[in-house]
């Protein structure tokens, strides 16, 4: 199998660093994106379609990162793009919004089990921040409880001291406890009785760098009951899982009802929009919060979101991604086993994280992912991956073939493992 | 607390560097000559440092058990910091016959060290030997400072607490390396690379390391350009790198 090379990507990156700090900042870049080693990875995309993208060097990738989630139906989905094009012919960013906004809110209220209303913004962090403000506005309290490893965006309160620019004052009202630990949550409730405005969490522990953990039996029901009993707003950050596990919301998927639920990534198949949905009881509070942005109500992403959600409903997308995820995980585990590697696939099958047993340094995982990359399979060595509805059985077979080759190469590079 | 952290860095990262200065810099080794002076630095709240000069070399030691023949007492961490800045003098309480060494040789060595830690960039551009020595001494200063920040600084303690147990290698090409051992939120810096690291930060050349350590390059850009590579437990490197990023706050 021929291994990819990236001369044009490198050339462009050298041009980029002259005018853009870090060249490609953020999670799409080689540093935060954990491109290890960087020589194995493409930096720039030329075009995309379905589950594939082609880099500027003409290499095709089966992309299991899906732009970190937004690609859910397949890149450049013709119907979603047609809806966006039709709207751009009419209007996009205007002084008063298009009525399409109402249509999307109605669609979300009809689709998401816990939604009585919907508000729109651009990124996941916009709506997790809006949810935090709403919880404080509703309760008149300061403190927010979150869980270890939970990523909610890049506002200072969502991060921690040690991140450049973040102050102790930014996080002094944030309490972080381990996921699945109800006992600890009860202790926090006792220690801060009457001070806690909200609890924010992802539906399960899908933190980066480590194996992921599903909610323990009864965890969410107990958290829900404790929040209700103590007048605390329960915020579900469904930015990453939203519409991949259940179109009715990941709270529905796990059998509870959130007060506020945040969506973004899969909402419009790549068009930039996020949404906060919530319970009727919080309508007055969120109405009082001052939150807005120049592009928050732009009509083109709204048109794309409507068509995207309609299609997701028509095809029962979560079921499709679960089935693809099961085939993907089972197939790769089998291939790994044939080469004497223990591939561990944790989290939900529609968006699992891959780790290797007997690899506490991650050296082997990083080598294997790099070998996959150079064979046209875009995975991650640090983050959960994502299934999308366009992955075919043929794509999976190509993935398994590349995995055979990649595991074989890693194995040859580490004869010490087999002495 | 700022003065305490800074003083611990000044002692156990900056002054400790006399050991390596005497190995790398001929003029410094010559200045020490055949004299035998062991200077103990006694600063409240901070582990003591003993610098033993003898046979054209220097050995740094930490703790109360190391023999010394000159004691310098400081009334506070701030007092030590002001001495390092050349504003205040220490209070000798033992070894008055070595005052001459302190005034002449030690002051000369401090000047030599400063010339490497605050490098002349024009000279470094044309003199690789100078650049290499400057990089090594700056790397030692920064990487010995990290455990002090992890121990005394509030944010540093929090970051160190997030670093999983294991070894972090920091290397420059094939020529130079050291490693840090993380154990239960404490860090120790050891010279030389380890064969058992869980994670590694690898500079391709001394030029890259020089640029990064002196704030002329940034690590994100260097990673993209392939000048700096990381591998292994990224969460360890991430928190270690945040600690490293705090060093200039205390040394500027």
Interface residues (C-beta under 8 A of the other chain):
Chain A: X13 X14 X17 X21 X22 X23 X24 X25 X29 X30 X31 X32 X34 X35 X36 X37 X38 X39 X43 X160 X161 X162 X163 X164 X168 X209 X210 X360 X361 X362 X363 X366 X382
Chain B: X154 X155 X158 X159 X166 X197 X198 X199 X218 X219 X220 X221 X223 X224 X225 X226 X229 X230 X231 X232 X233 X234 X235 X239 X242 X243 X245
